[in-house]
Every structure is written in structure tokens, then in C-alpha cells.
């Protein structure tokens, strides 16, 4: 099964999720309506909502409670993007002007806060204490992850273990929650619930690792990511961690000089990218991501063969394929 086949098989559910998002975003406050719909409609594969759907189906849940839960996942994810762009002074998001560069930081923060508040309101209406506890813990952990990343800015001594801990909190934990919500709705046993959460966690780790390679290899019009942005912000990700560890001393000093410089020229960014290629930073990161994907798929072994399991396996494979 391919990822495109997954999207086709679950097209009806994804269309219903889009309608639910539109419903929740219609609040008769023009600014919030305009900006939130702009960011929600700006692209993306709805990966986190899809994980809710697939996990529900894997656990035998056929009801409609997945719709508000999928909307919550997209709202939380979108809120983090809005807040990240303010912190990072980003000008682009998914190949278009970011909300903060178009409407200002105040609007971006306000709409992000609104989406988080809406998520809690939807949870309260659903009134499942397991889900409320899970998502409250998840959002708290994500905030911790953002704080950790900010505190590690420019830290050339950051270890691979610390990096993985950071991306686990910042990115992977929300994918884990999306899968675990499906297990809760399906009323599956605790072991399978943990397995699904672990599938999502390792999928999320791989997703962020590969996303971090795009800063050094991708084209803006292909992925909507400004090349060299992580380097500009002194965000030390796995390709750079591996390169700093592997490079000969004069090259390492040159990289550190560029990281520490206030103004980074295009030539600086190209040079660091060349060193990352020379010392195998991209290949190493992709290999680590592939191991995370394999580990994610291994957690599906306790579930019966079927369309939903194959779809989750195909989704994991898609994460590996998406960067080139």
C-alpha cells in the first residue's frame, strides 16, 4: 500500500475532518476567522488527524468521535506553528508568507492561543477524562520541549541524546497522542494502547529528524522551508551535531565560527552545508530516521493484519520518502 492509496481509502473521513475544522473555525470574529482559516487551509497532509483515524480503525472504533479529536490534533499542531514562527521571526510557512509576517506577531499569538483554547473546549464537550488527561500532559510536554530548544540555542556541545529528547517533546509526543487517542476511543487493552503510542512517538522522531535535513538540502518552493533557517537561528540539529563530532579540527572551528557569527552570509550557509555533506550528516540523520521508522512499525506487530495496519505502515514509509 502507498501513502496515496491511504489518502484515497480514507478520503471520506478526511473530508469530514475538513468540514469539522471549518465548523469549529466559524466564530463570527473576522480576524480569527480570516487568519485561522488561512493557516488551516495553507497545506499539509493532515498527518496527525490521519493518525487518529487510522488508530481508531485499527482498534475497531467506527463511531464519529474521531472527528473532534482529529480537529484537536490539527488545532494544537497549528497553534505550535503560529507560536514557533513568532519566536523564530519566520517569514515563510509552507511556501507562503507566515501569519506573523502578514498580520503581525500579536495576531499570530492571539490566534494560536484561540486554537489551544478551542481544543480544550472541544475536549470538555467530549468529556472523556482519559483523553483530557492525555492531551493536557501532551501540551505541557510540548511547551517544555520548546523551552528546552530555546535554552539550547547555539549550544555546540549538545549531544544526540539531548537532541532526541528535545524533538520527542516538541514534535513526536503529539503524534504519539494522536495514536493513543485512537486506542482510547477503540477501548483497546493497555498493552496495545502503549504500542500505538510508541508507534506514533517513533514516527514523530523520524519525522522531525528528516525535517531537520531539509534545512541543508531542500528547495523552498518544494517544501516551503527557508534554507539555512536553522543555522541562522543557531538551532543545532542532528545533521550538524554529527558533523561537529566527525569533522577535522580546522573544519570544526570554521563551522563554530559561522554558528556564532551574528550575520551569516549565503556563502557561510553553503560552506556549512558542504561540510555536512562531506562528513555524512544527512546520510547519518536519514539512517537514524530509518531506524526510528522501523521501530515504529515493529509496534504494530501485535495488531491483526488488515487495511488499517497496512495504512499505518505505509504512513511510516511515507515519512521516510517525503524529503526527496
C-alpha positions as CSV (number, residue, x, y, z in Angstrom):
1,X,0.0,0.0,0.0
2,X,1.3,3.5,-0.8
3,X,0.5,6.7,1.1
4,X,-1.5,8.0,-1.8
5,X,-3.7,4.9,-1.5
6,X,-4.1,5.5,2.2
7,X,-5.4,9.0,1.4
8,X,-7.7,7.5,-1.2
9,X,-9.1,4.8,1.1
10,X,-9.7,7.3,4.0
11,X,-10.8,10.2,1.7
12,X,-14.3,10.3,3.2
13,X,-13.0,10.5,6.8
14,X,-10.5,13.2,5.8
15,X,-13.2,15.2,4.0
16,X,-15.4,15.0,7.1
17,X,-12.5,16.3,9.2
18,X,-12.1,19.3,6.9
19,X,-15.7,20.1,7.4
20,X,-15.4,19.8,11.1
21,X,-12.4,22.2,11.1
22,X,-14.4,24.7,9.1
23,X,-17.3,24.4,11.6
24,X,-15.1,25.0,14.6
25,X,-13.4,28.0,12.9
26,X,-16.6,29.8,12.2
27,X,-16.7,32.1,15.2
28,X,-18.0,35.4,13.8
29,X,-14.9,37.2,14.8
30,X,-13.5,38.4,11.4
31,X,-9.8,38.5,12.4
32,X,-9.8,35.0,13.9
33,X,-11.9,33.6,11.1
34,X,-9.6,35.0,8.5
35,X,-6.3,34.1,10.0
36,X,-7.2,30.7,11.4
37,X,-8.7,29.6,8.1
38,X,-5.7,31.0,6.2
39,X,-3.3,28.8,8.2
40,X,-5.6,25.7,8.3
41,X,-6.1,25.9,4.5
42,X,-2.5,26.6,3.7
43,X,-1.5,23.0,3.1
44,X,-0.2,19.9,4.9
45,X,-1.2,16.3,4.7
46,X,-3.3,16.4,7.9
47,X,-0.9,13.7,9.2
48,X,-1.9,14.0,12.9
49,X,-5.7,13.8,12.1
50,X,-5.0,10.9,9.8
51,X,-3.2,9.1,12.7
52,X,-6.3,9.5,14.8
53,X,-8.4,7.9,12.1
54,X,-6.1,5.0,11.4
55,X,-5.6,4.2,15.0
56,X,-9.4,4.2,15.6
57,X,-9.9,1.9,12.7
58,X,-7.0,-0.4,13.9
59,X,-8.7,-0.7,17.3
60,X,-12.1,-1.3,15.8
61,X,-13.7,2.0,16.5
62,X,-16.3,3.0,13.9
63,X,-18.1,5.9,15.6
64,X,-17.8,9.6,14.9
65,X,-15.9,10.8,18.0
66,X,-12.7,10.7,15.9
67,X,-13.9,13.9,14.2
68,X,-13.5,16.3,17.1
69,X,-10.4,14.5,18.3
70,X,-8.8,14.9,14.8
71,X,-9.7,18.6,14.8
72,X,-8.0,19.0,18.2
73,X,-4.8,17.5,16.8
74,X,-4.7,19.8,13.9
75,X,-5.5,22.8,16.1
76,X,-2.7,22.0,18.6
77,X,-0.3,21.5,15.7
78,X,-1.3,24.7,14.0
79,X,-1.0,26.7,17.3
80,X,2.5,25.5,17.7
81,X,3.4,26.6,14.2
82,X,2.0,30.0,14.8
83,X,3.9,30.4,18.1
84,X,7.1,29.0,16.6
85,X,7.0,31.5,13.8
86,X,6.8,34.3,16.2
87,X,9.7,33.0,18.3
88,X,11.8,32.3,15.2
89,X,10.8,35.5,13.4
90,X,9.9,33.4,10.4
91,X,8.7,35.0,7.2
92,X,7.6,31.8,5.3
93,X,5.4,28.9,6.2
94,X,4.6,26.1,3.7
95,X,5.9,28.2,0.8
96,X,3.7,31.2,1.6
97,X,4.0,34.3,3.9
98,X,3.7,33.4,7.5
99,X,0.9,34.8,9.6
100,X,3.2,36.9,11.8
101,X,4.9,38.5,8.7
102,X,1.4,39.3,7.2
103,X,-0.7,40.2,10.2
104,X,1.9,40.7,12.9
105,X,3.2,38.9,16.0
106,X,0.2,39.9,18.2
107,X,-2.3,38.4,15.8
108,X,-0.3,35.2,15.4
109,X,0.0,34.7,19.1
110,X,-3.7,35.5,19.6
111,X,-4.9,33.0,17.0
112,X,-2.6,30.4,18.4
113,X,-4.0,30.9,21.8
114,X,-7.5,30.8,20.4
115,X,-6.8,27.4,18.8
116,X,-5.4,26.0,22.0
117,X,-8.4,27.3,24.0
118,X,-10.8,25.8,21.4
119,X,-9.0,22.4,21.8
120,X,-9.8,22.4,25.5
121,X,-13.4,23.4,24.8
122,X,-13.8,20.5,22.4
123,X,-12.2,18.1,24.9
124,X,-14.5,19.4,27.7
125,X,-17.6,18.7,25.5
126,X,-16.4,15.2,24.7
127,X,-15.9,14.7,28.5
128,X,-13.5,11.8,28.3
129,X,-11.2,12.2,31.3
130,X,-8.6,9.8,29.8
131,X,-8.3,12.0,26.7
132,X,-8.4,15.3,28.7
133,X,-5.5,14.0,30.9
134,X,-3.5,12.7,27.9
135,X,-3.8,15.9,25.9
136,X,-3.2,18.1,28.9
137,X,0.0,16.2,29.6
138,X,0.9,16.3,25.9
139,X,0.6,20.1,25.6
140,X,2.5,20.6,28.8
141,X,5.3,18.4,27.5
142,X,5.3,20.3,24.1
143,X,5.8,23.6,25.9
144,X,8.7,22.1,27.9
145,X,10.2,20.9,24.6
146,X,10.0,24.5,23.1
147,X,11.7,25.8,26.2
148,X,14.4,23.2,26.1
149,X,15.1,24.1,22.4
150,X,15.3,27.8,23.2
151,X,17.7,27.2,26.1
152,X,19.9,25.0,23.9
153,X,20.2,27.7,21.1
154,X,23.8,27.8,19.8
155,X,25.0,25.0,22.2
156,X,27.7,23.3,20.1
157,X,28.1,20.7,22.8
158,X,24.5,19.4,22.6
159,X,24.5,15.6,22.4
160,X,22.5,13.4,20.2
161,X,20.6,12.1,23.2
162,X,19.7,15.7,24.2
163,X,18.6,16.4,20.7
164,X,16.3,13.4,20.6
165,X,14.8,14.3,24.0
166,X,14.0,17.7,22.6
167,X,12.4,16.6,19.4
168,X,10.5,13.9,21.3
169,X,8.8,16.6,23.4
170,X,8.4,19.2,20.7
171,X,7.2,17.1,17.9
172,X,6.9,13.3,18.5
173,X,4.7,13.4,21.6
174,X,1.8,14.9,19.7
175,X,1.9,12.1,17.1
176,X,2.0,9.6,19.9
177,X,-1.1,11.3,21.5
178,X,-2.9,11.2,18.1
179,X,-2.4,7.4,18.0
180,X,-3.2,6.9,21.7
181,X,-6.5,8.8,21.4
182,X,-7.5,6.3,18.7
183,X,-6.7,3.5,21.1
184,X,-8.7,5.1,23.9
185,X,-11.7,5.5,21.5
186,X,-11.3,1.9,20.5
187,X,-11.2,0.8,24.2
188,X,-8.2,-1.3,23.5
189,X,-6.2,-3.0,26.2
190,X,-3.3,-1.1,27.9
191,X,-0.5,-3.0,26.1
192,X,-1.9,-2.2,22.7
193,X,-2.6,1.4,23.8
194,X,1.1,1.7,24.7
195,X,2.1,0.1,21.4
196,X,0.2,2.6,19.4
197,X,1.6,5.5,21.4
198,X,5.1,4.1,20.8
199,X,4.4,3.8,17.1
200,X,3.4,7.5,17.0
201,X,6.4,8.5,19.1
202,X,9.0,6.9,16.9
203,X,7.2,8.0,13.8
204,X,7.4,11.6,15.1
205,X,11.1,11.3,16.0
206,X,11.8,10.2,12.4
207,X,9.6,12.9,11.0
208,X,11.5,15.7,12.8
209,X,14.9,14.2,12.0
210,X,14.1,14.3,8.3
211,X,12.5,17.7,8.6
212,X,15.8,18.9,10.1
213,X,17.7,17.6,7.0
214,X,15.6,19.9,4.7
215,X,17.4,22.9,6.1
216,X,20.5,21.8,4.2
217,X,19.2,20.0,1.1
218,X,15.7,21.2,0.1
219,X,14.3,23.8,-2.2
220,X,11.9,26.5,-0.7
221,X,9.3,26.1,-3.4
222,X,9.3,22.3,-2.9
223,X,8.8,22.2,0.9
224,X,8.1,25.8,1.9
225,X,11.1,25.8,4.3
226,X,13.6,28.7,4.2
227,X,17.0,27.1,3.5
228,X,19.6,27.8,6.2
229,X,16.9,28.9,8.7
230,X,18.0,26.5,11.5
231,X,21.6,27.6,11.0
232,X,20.5,31.3,11.0
233,X,18.7,30.7,14.3
234,X,21.7,28.7,15.8
235,X,19.4,25.7,16.1
236,X,21.8,22.7,16.4
237,X,20.1,19.7,14.8
238,X,21.2,16.2,14.2
239,X,23.0,16.7,10.8
240,X,25.1,19.5,12.4
241,X,25.6,17.5,15.7
242,X,27.0,14.6,13.7
243,X,29.2,16.9,11.6
244,X,30.7,18.7,14.6
245,X,31.5,15.4,16.1
246,X,33.1,14.0,12.9
247,X,34.8,17.0,11.3
248,X,38.5,17.5,11.5
249,X,39.5,20.3,13.9
250,X,40.0,23.2,11.4
251,X,36.7,22.5,9.7
252,X,35.0,22.2,13.1
253,X,36.4,25.6,14.1
254,X,35.1,27.1,10.8
255,X,31.6,25.7,11.5
256,X,31.6,27.0,15.0
257,X,32.7,30.5,13.8
258,X,29.7,30.6,11.5
259,X,27.3,29.3,14.1
260,X,28.5,32.1,16.5
261,X,28.5,34.9,13.9
262,X,25.7,37.5,14.2
263,X,25.3,37.8,10.4
264,X,25.5,34.6,8.3
265,X,26.1,35.1,4.6
266,X,24.9,32.8,1.8
267,X,28.5,31.7,1.4
268,X,28.6,30.8,5.1
269,X,25.4,28.7,4.8
270,X,26.7,27.0,1.6
271,X,30.0,26.2,3.4
272,X,28.3,24.6,6.4
273,X,26.0,22.6,4.0
274,X,29.1,21.3,2.2
275,X,30.7,20.2,5.4
276,X,27.5,18.4,6.4
277,X,27.5,16.6,3.1
278,X,31.3,15.9,3.3
279,X,31.0,14.3,6.8
280,X,27.8,12.4,6.1
281,X,25.5,14.4,8.3
282,X,22.5,14.0,6.0
283,X,23.1,10.2,5.5
284,X,23.6,9.7,9.2
285,X,20.4,11.5,10.0
286,X,18.4,9.6,7.4
287,X,19.8,6.3,8.7
288,X,18.7,7.2,12.3
289,X,15.3,8.2,11.0
290,X,15.0,4.9,9.1
291,X,15.8,3.1,12.3
292,X,13.0,5.0,14.1
293,X,10.6,4.2,11.4
294,X,11.4,0.5,11.6
295,X,11.0,0.7,15.3
296,X,7.6,2.4,14.9
297,X,6.4,-0.3,12.5
298,X,7.5,-3.0,14.9
299,X,5.0,-1.8,17.5
300,X,2.2,-2.7,15.1
301,X,3.1,-6.4,15.2
302,X,0.6,-7.2,18.0
303,X,-2.3,-6.0,15.9
304,X,-4.1,-8.2,13.3
305,X,-3.3,-7.8,9.6
306,X,-5.7,-5.6,7.8
307,X,-6.3,-2.3,5.9
308,X,-5.7,0.0,8.9
309,X,-2.4,-1.7,9.9
310,X,-1.1,-1.6,6.3
311,X,-2.1,2.1,6.2
312,X,-0.1,2.9,9.3
313,X,2.9,1.0,7.9
314,X,2.5,2.9,4.6
315,X,2.3,6.2,6.5
316,X,5.6,5.4,8.3
317,X,7.2,4.6,4.9
318,X,5.9,8.0,3.6
319,X,7.7,9.8,6.4
320,X,11.0,8.4,5.1
321,X,10.2,9.2,1.4
322,X,8.9,12.8,1.9
323,X,12.1,14.7,1.9
324,X,13.3,13.9,-1.6
